[in-house]
Amino acid sequence: MSEAQHRFETLAVHAGEPRPPAGGSVVHPIYQGTVFETRPGDDYDDIQYIRLNTNPGQEYLHGKLAALEGAEAALATASGMAAITTTLLSLLAAGDHLIAAGAVYGGTRHFLTELAPRLGWHVDFVAPDDPEAWAEALRPNTKAFIVETISNPLARVADLVAIADFSREQGLASVIDNTFATPVVFRPHTIGFDLVCHSATKALNGHSDLVAGAITGTAERIGRIRAVLNLYGASLDPHAGFLLARGLKTLALRARQQNANALALARFLEGHNAIARVNYPGLDSHPDHARAAGLFDGGFGSVLSFRPAGGTPAAEAILATLALPYTAPSLGGVESLVTRPAVTSHAGMSAAERAVDGIDDDLVRFSCGIEATEDLVADFGAALEKAGA
Ligand SMILES: *Cc1c(COP(=O)(O)O)cnc(C)c1O
């Protein structure tokens, strides 16, 4: 399909498809086979073998992922962490230095603090809003800068344009984890990010039933990352890839409903006297609202967080009383999820570290699903009343 002239919704359904379709099927088939016949004259690069990410189902998925981020090329991986670690493994060697935004996903932070030193990498965590701190962190061997579009769970939006510009000026590869935004909200390549990573386990698949990751960038950069992925081996299983491609077809519709739910809930909670503070970049009261409104064009994401006026007991009571959401971490699925980060995603940090990052004990994180807005708001209304919050 020629893709340049189509809009996001159309690309989500059709990008990556061979036309006429394989076997006449309107659904691109699952190619579960591990290996394909070679032809006379083929060399190593032509081999279609499952770990080498050249199975036709993998190639179809790559076409779709690249189109949705507006990139030349894409690579699917066995998890979001595989996307991040494989990307960094392609950029850094022993002795190299990485600049990382302070508030990155727990797994990424853990990798950078626990495993990166064993690989001989040096990592500096910087405030994502402080260009002077980035300049101070810079060393002759700095190779890359990594940041997230929307931070967890306070939903901060860093000065992403400045980070992309700084990286380009200093010759660093700029890497961004776009999981919380999704390409419906923001496409980081448009402001110059070199590599975009996703946990496709979240909104890209959207149905809370597989683990996968994705990386997009130029064909040259993705080619180098693919060579690393082929050797480290975190290639995506074709059946999960089939499910992910299916999930991607409805990404625009799902994300729009999730983002509308998040904005409506954030506004409802902000106006409720049992709630002390709401963190959502779609609210005027959010410190990064103006920046987010300038960068984003499809809503402000599906995740909000808040602090009840009654502190941790009220937070616990709300979690126990809400009827619709499951109490669980993760995000981006069709069902709403609610969690208290201090005892789940951020439990690995000490209370003092959490306090520095603004992860208070009574902070509640809500990941909106695609339920009816009115039902989610009504569920919160009833829970806040019943919990005496
Ligand atoms: C979940 C998540 C990851 C890790 O993804 P997995 O698929 O669990 O490996 C990375 N970054 C962000 C922002 C995430 O939410």
The ligand as an SDF file (V2000), in Angstrom:
LIG
                    3D

 15 15  0  0  0  0  0  0  0  0999 V2000
    5.8980   -1.3060   30.8290 C   0  0  0  0  0  0  0  0  0  0  0  0
    6.8860   -0.3030   30.3980 C   0  0  0  0  0  0  0  0  0  0  0  0
    8.1490   -0.6810   29.9370 C   0  0  0  0  0  0  0  0  0  0  0  0
    8.6030   -2.1360   29.9380 C   0  0  0  0  0  0  0  0  0  0  0  0
    7.8310   -2.8710   29.0300 O   0  0  0  0  0  0  0  0  0  0  0  0
    7.6630   -4.4780   29.1230 P   0  0  0  0  0  0  0  0  0  0  0  0
    6.8330   -4.7650   27.9280 O   0  0  0  0  0  0  0  0  0  0  0  0
    7.0100   -4.7870   30.4250 O   0  0  0  0  0  0  0  0  0  0  0  0
    9.0240   -5.0540   29.0370 O   0  0  0  0  0  0  0  0  0  0  0  0
    9.0190    0.2930   29.5090 C   0  0  0  0  0  0  0  0  0  0  0  0
    8.6850    1.5910   29.5460 N   0  0  0  0  0  0  0  0  0  0  0  0
    7.4820    2.0110   29.9950 C   0  0  0  0  0  0  0  0  0  0  0  0
    7.1640    3.4620   30.0150 C   0  0  0  0  0  0  0  0  0  0  0  0
    6.5410    1.0740   30.4340 C   0  0  0  0  0  0  0  0  0  0  0  0
    5.3630    1.4860   30.8910 O   0  0  0  0  0  0  0  0  0  0  0  0
  1  2  1  0
  2  3  1  0
  2 14  2  0
  3  4  1  0
  3 10  2  0
  4  5  1  0
  5  6  1  0
  6  7  2  0
  6  8  1  0
  6  9  1  0
 10 11  1  0
 11 12  2  0
 12 13  1  0
 12 14  1  0
 14 15  1  0
M  END
$$$$
